[in-house]
Amino acid sequence: MDVSSTPSTGSTNQVDVLKKAIDVKEQQVLKVLEGATQQSQQVTAQKTGMGNSLNITG
C-alpha cells in the first residue's frame, strides 16, 4: 500500500476551515480578555480614587 504525503483536496479544505475557525475564536477570546482588562482597570481606578482619565501636565 502506497502512502501519499500530499493531502487530498477534501482534507486540505477541512484543514483550512479549521484554521479559519480557530483564528475567529482566537479573536473573540482576545476581545473578551481586552474587555475584562479594561473593566479591571476601571474598578481599580474607582477603588483607589484615581479615576480613569487622570491628566497631569508638568
Steps between C-alpha positions, in 0.01 A plus 500: 500500500645834397463793736492844343636797692277735301162548667190466291305810404223418745731477800683816392170689496412360843834613640449849356151518649630388840784754489251778418270389781790501745606849385146632546471343846841641594388851405183458708700389803739794462206744491358346818837526672541862393157581637578327829829689528326833443235419759766399749688825444181702548415319822854552629484869409170539684630318809816712516317822420734573213236493227567373151557831323765662715687765302809643663711748306826631630 
